[in-house]
Amino acid sequence: MPEIDSEGKNYHQDIKQKSELFFLKGSNELGWGMKNRLSRIFNPRDGRTIMLAIDHGYFQGPTTGLERIDVNILPLVPYADTVMLTRGILRSTFAPSVTKPIVIRASGGPSILKELSNEEIAMDIEDSIRLNVCAMAIQIFIGGEYESRSVINMTKLVDMGTRYGIPTLAVTAVGKELTRDAKYFRLATRICAELGAHYVKTYYIDEGFETVTAACPVPIVIAGGKKRPELDALKMAYNAIQQGAAGVDMGRNIFQAESPVAMMKAVGAVVHENETPEKAFDLYNTLKSK
């Protein structure tokens, strides 16, 4: 039998136990496991995240810059807060010793040759558990041909994730026929949040983006979208953060940059250090020249 210690005597009655609210908006009532996963995605120091999105191949194949994940992407991973990718790439290319939090692409179906809104949930919750992911991402096509299917897919994923403490990221997709304005994005992001998404990925717009973040009761991260000049991408990230975004989920504006590692560090300066786009661009050029 182990030796039994005497009962403790110092209970610090003069110090009240802290009961602090969680640092992410709209997340106070979530369970411990879900908050712990969100705390790995979002830096608790500033409530922000830099997600490296490399899941493009799930519907459009070997995208420029993603031809070889092992060569082009793995060197970038240390500079990201989290990585968004598919389970196939995770298993085939990432070493199990990688400790970066993973956001797994959980939806799929059609390719760029078909109607993209015709997606389904493409993996079981058990596989998300086996892969130890921090969140599951699913596409939502508000205004798309299969809008209702995508929304119901999201609610099913939210229900499955809630049972096991895994957050759901709703990704608002925009077709060519839809208007990219504040009214649309207020609608799309609010629907996702109302139906249970724990955070939302959407596009930045020049006019009215602050109303999109204000109207959404859960954190918003912005999509990088198409490749743009590095300074323009840094300006977009800066403006989004200043207008209420909780981070960026960039892909092509990182891995298609002339110097992807330098761009990762420059984006990090904007998101986590509140650096101006111009100074972050100077940092990018300095790092690129080394």
C-alpha positions as CSV (number, residue, x, y, z in Angstrom):
1,M,0.0,0.0,0.0
2,P,1.3,3.5,-0.8
3,E,2.1,5.8,2.1
4,I,-0.9,8.0,2.9
5,D,-0.2,11.7,3.1
6,S,-1.9,13.8,5.8
7,E,-4.8,16.0,4.8
8,G,-3.9,19.4,3.3
9,K,-4.4,22.5,5.4
10,N,-3.7,25.5,3.1
11,Y,-6.9,26.1,1.1
12,H,-6.2,29.8,0.2
13,Q,-9.7,30.9,1.3
14,D,-8.7,34.5,0.6
15,I,-8.2,33.8,-3.1
16,K,-11.3,33.2,-5.2
17,Q,-11.0,30.7,-8.0
18,K,-10.9,32.4,-11.4
19,S,-13.9,31.8,-13.7
20,E,-12.9,33.6,-16.8
21,L,-14.9,33.8,-20.0
22,F,-13.4,32.1,-23.1
23,F,-11.4,34.4,-25.4
24,L,-13.2,33.6,-28.6
25,K,-16.6,35.3,-29.2
26,G,-19.6,33.1,-29.2
27,S,-17.7,30.2,-27.6
28,N,-18.3,30.5,-23.9
29,E,-20.8,27.6,-23.6
30,L,-18.7,25.1,-25.6
31,G,-17.3,22.0,-23.9
32,W,-13.7,21.9,-22.6
33,G,-12.4,19.7,-25.4
34,M,-13.9,21.9,-28.1
35,K,-12.4,25.0,-26.4
36,N,-9.1,23.3,-26.2
37,R,-9.1,22.6,-29.9
38,L,-10.1,26.1,-30.7
39,S,-7.3,27.4,-28.5
40,R,-4.8,25.5,-30.6
41,I,-6.2,27.0,-33.8
42,F,-6.5,30.5,-32.5
43,N,-3.6,32.0,-30.5
44,P,-5.0,32.7,-27.0
45,R,-2.7,35.7,-26.7
46,D,-4.5,37.7,-29.4
47,G,-7.4,35.5,-30.4
48,R,-6.1,35.3,-34.0
49,T,-4.9,32.6,-36.4
50,I,-2.9,32.1,-39.6
51,M,-4.3,29.1,-41.3
52,L,-2.4,27.6,-44.3
53,A,-4.9,26.3,-46.8
54,I,-3.7,23.6,-49.0
55,D,-6.9,21.6,-49.6
56,H,-7.5,22.9,-53.2
57,G,-6.7,19.6,-54.8
58,Y,-9.9,18.0,-53.4
59,F,-11.8,19.5,-56.3
60,Q,-9.3,20.9,-58.7
61,G,-6.3,18.5,-58.6
62,P,-2.6,19.5,-58.5
63,T,-3.0,23.3,-58.3
64,T,0.0,25.4,-59.1
65,G,2.3,25.4,-56.0
66,L,0.7,22.2,-54.7
67,E,2.2,19.8,-57.3
68,R,4.4,18.4,-54.6
69,I,3.2,19.0,-51.0
70,D,6.4,17.5,-49.6
71,V,8.6,19.8,-51.5
72,N,6.6,23.1,-51.6
73,I,4.5,23.0,-48.5
74,L,6.2,21.2,-45.6
75,P,8.8,24.0,-45.3
76,L,6.0,26.4,-44.6
77,V,4.2,24.5,-41.9
78,P,6.4,25.7,-39.0
79,Y,5.3,29.3,-39.6
80,A,1.5,28.6,-39.7
81,D,-0.8,28.4,-36.7
82,T,-2.7,25.6,-38.3
83,V,-3.0,23.7,-41.6
84,M,-6.2,23.1,-43.6
85,L,-5.9,20.0,-45.8
86,T,-7.4,16.7,-46.8
87,R,-7.0,13.4,-45.0
88,G,-5.3,11.9,-48.0
89,I,-2.5,14.5,-48.0
90,L,-2.3,14.3,-44.2
91,R,-1.7,10.6,-44.2
92,S,0.5,10.4,-47.3
93,T,2.7,13.4,-46.8
94,F,2.7,14.7,-43.2
95,A,4.8,12.9,-40.6
96,P,2.9,11.9,-37.4
97,S,5.5,13.9,-35.5
98,V,4.1,17.2,-36.9
99,T,2.3,18.9,-34.0
100,K,0.6,21.7,-35.8
101,P,-3.2,21.7,-35.3
102,I,-5.0,20.2,-38.3
103,V,-8.3,21.5,-39.9
104,I,-9.5,18.6,-42.1
105,R,-11.5,19.0,-45.2
106,A,-14.6,17.0,-44.5
107,S,-16.8,17.7,-47.6
108,G,-16.3,16.8,-51.2
109,G,-17.9,15.1,-54.3
110,P,-17.9,17.1,-57.5
111,S,-14.8,18.3,-59.4
112,I,-14.3,21.5,-61.3
113,L,-15.9,19.7,-64.2
114,K,-19.3,19.5,-62.4
115,E,-21.6,21.6,-60.3
116,L,-19.5,22.3,-57.2
117,S,-22.4,22.9,-54.9
118,N,-23.4,19.2,-55.2
119,E,-21.2,18.2,-52.3
120,E,-21.7,15.7,-49.5
121,I,-20.0,15.0,-46.2
122,A,-17.0,13.0,-47.4
123,M,-15.6,11.4,-44.2
124,D,-16.8,9.8,-41.0
125,I,-16.4,11.5,-37.7
126,E,-14.4,8.4,-36.5
127,D,-11.7,9.2,-39.0
128,S,-11.5,12.8,-37.7
129,I,-11.0,11.4,-34.2
130,R,-8.3,8.9,-35.4
131,L,-6.5,11.8,-37.1
132,N,-6.7,13.9,-33.9
133,V,-7.9,16.9,-35.9
134,C,-8.8,20.3,-34.2
135,A,-11.6,21.1,-36.6
136,M,-13.6,19.9,-39.6
137,A,-14.2,22.2,-42.6
138,I,-17.2,22.0,-44.9
139,Q,-18.3,24.1,-47.8
140,I,-21.6,26.0,-47.7
141,F,-23.2,27.2,-51.0
142,I,-25.7,29.9,-50.1
143,G,-27.5,30.8,-53.3
144,G,-26.1,27.8,-55.1
145,E,-28.0,25.1,-56.9
146,Y,-27.7,22.7,-53.9
147,E,-27.8,25.3,-51.2
148,S,-30.1,23.3,-48.9
149,R,-28.0,20.1,-49.2
150,S,-24.8,22.0,-48.2
151,V,-26.5,23.6,-45.2
152,I,-27.9,20.3,-44.0
153,N,-24.5,18.7,-44.5
154,M,-23.1,21.4,-42.2
155,T,-25.7,20.8,-39.5
156,K,-25.0,17.1,-39.6
157,L,-21.3,17.7,-39.2
158,V,-21.9,20.1,-36.4
159,D,-24.0,17.5,-34.6
160,M,-21.3,14.8,-35.1
161,G,-18.5,17.1,-34.0
162,T,-20.3,18.3,-30.9
163,R,-20.7,14.7,-29.7
164,Y,-16.9,14.4,-29.7
165,G,-15.7,18.0,-29.0
166,I,-14.5,18.8,-32.5
167,P,-15.4,22.2,-33.9
168,T,-16.9,22.8,-37.4
169,L,-15.6,25.4,-39.8
170,A,-18.2,26.6,-42.3
171,V,-16.6,27.8,-45.6
172,T,-18.8,30.1,-47.6
173,A,-18.5,29.4,-51.3
174,V,-19.2,32.0,-53.9
175,G,-20.2,31.1,-57.4
176,K,-19.6,33.3,-60.5
177,E,-23.3,34.1,-60.6
178,L,-23.5,35.5,-57.0
179,T,-22.7,39.1,-56.0
180,R,-19.8,39.4,-53.7
181,D,-21.0,42.2,-51.4
182,A,-21.6,42.9,-47.7
183,K,-25.3,42.0,-47.9
184,Y,-24.5,38.5,-49.4
185,F,-21.7,37.8,-46.9
186,R,-23.8,39.0,-43.9
187,L,-26.5,36.5,-45.1
188,A,-24.1,33.6,-45.7
189,T,-22.0,33.9,-42.5
190,R,-25.0,34.5,-40.3
191,I,-26.8,31.4,-41.6
192,C,-23.7,29.3,-40.9
193,A,-23.4,30.7,-37.3
194,E,-27.1,30.4,-36.6
195,L,-27.1,26.7,-37.6
196,G,-24.1,25.9,-35.4
197,A,-20.8,26.5,-37.1
198,H,-18.1,27.3,-34.5
199,Y,-16.3,29.6,-36.9
200,V,-16.7,30.8,-40.5
201,K,-14.4,31.3,-43.4
202,T,-15.5,33.9,-45.9
203,Y,-14.1,36.5,-48.4
204,Y,-12.9,39.9,-47.6
205,I,-14.7,42.8,-49.4
206,D,-13.6,46.5,-49.6
207,E,-16.9,47.9,-48.6
208,G,-18.9,46.9,-45.5
209,F,-16.7,44.0,-44.3
210,E,-16.9,45.4,-40.7
211,T,-20.7,44.8,-40.8
212,V,-20.1,41.2,-41.8
213,T,-17.9,40.5,-38.8
214,A,-20.2,42.5,-36.5
215,A,-23.3,40.5,-37.6
216,C,-21.6,37.1,-37.2
217,P,-21.7,35.9,-33.6
218,V,-18.7,33.5,-34.1
219,P,-15.2,34.2,-35.3
220,I,-14.5,34.9,-39.0
221,V,-11.4,34.1,-40.9
222,I,-10.9,35.4,-44.4
223,A,-10.1,33.4,-47.5
224,G,-7.0,34.5,-49.4
225,G,-8.8,33.9,-52.7
226,K,-7.0,34.3,-56.0
227,K,-3.3,35.2,-56.2
228,R,-2.7,38.9,-56.0
229,P,0.5,40.9,-55.6
230,E,2.2,40.4,-52.2
231,L,1.6,44.0,-51.0
232,D,-2.1,43.8,-52.0
233,A,-2.5,40.5,-50.1
234,L,-0.9,42.0,-47.0
235,K,-3.2,45.0,-47.3
236,M,-6.2,42.7,-47.5
237,A,-5.1,40.8,-44.4
238,Y,-4.5,44.0,-42.5
239,N,-7.8,45.5,-43.4
240,A,-9.7,42.3,-42.5
241,I,-8.0,42.1,-39.1
242,Q,-8.7,45.8,-38.4
243,Q,-12.3,45.3,-39.3
244,G,-13.0,42.4,-37.0
245,A,-11.6,39.2,-38.6
246,A,-10.0,36.7,-36.3
247,G,-7.4,35.6,-38.8
248,V,-6.7,34.6,-42.3
249,D,-6.9,31.3,-44.1
250,M,-4.5,31.8,-47.0
251,G,-3.3,29.4,-49.7
252,R,-2.4,30.7,-53.1
253,N,-1.2,34.1,-51.8
254,I,1.3,32.1,-49.7
255,F,2.4,29.1,-51.7
256,Q,2.3,30.9,-55.1
257,A,4.3,33.9,-53.8
258,E,7.9,34.3,-55.1
259,S,9.2,33.5,-51.6
260,P,6.5,31.6,-49.7
261,V,8.4,31.4,-46.4
262,A,9.0,35.2,-46.4
263,M,5.3,35.7,-47.2
264,M,4.3,33.5,-44.3
265,K,6.4,35.6,-42.0
266,A,5.1,38.8,-43.4
267,V,1.5,37.7,-42.9
268,G,2.4,36.7,-39.4
269,A,3.6,40.2,-38.7
270,V,0.3,41.6,-39.9
271,V,-2.0,39.2,-38.1
272,H,-0.1,38.7,-34.8
273,E,1.9,41.9,-34.4
274,N,-0.5,44.4,-36.0
275,E,2.2,45.4,-38.4
276,T,1.2,47.8,-41.2
277,P,1.1,46.2,-44.7
278,E,4.0,48.5,-45.9
279,K,6.3,47.4,-43.1
280,A,5.3,43.8,-43.5
281,F,6.1,44.1,-47.2
282,D,9.5,45.5,-46.3
283,L,10.0,42.5,-44.1
284,Y,9.0,40.2,-47.0
285,N,11.5,41.8,-49.4
286,T,14.3,41.6,-46.8
287,L,13.6,38.0,-46.1
288,K,13.2,37.2,-49.8
289,S,16.7,38.6,-50.6
290,K,18.4,36.4,-48.1
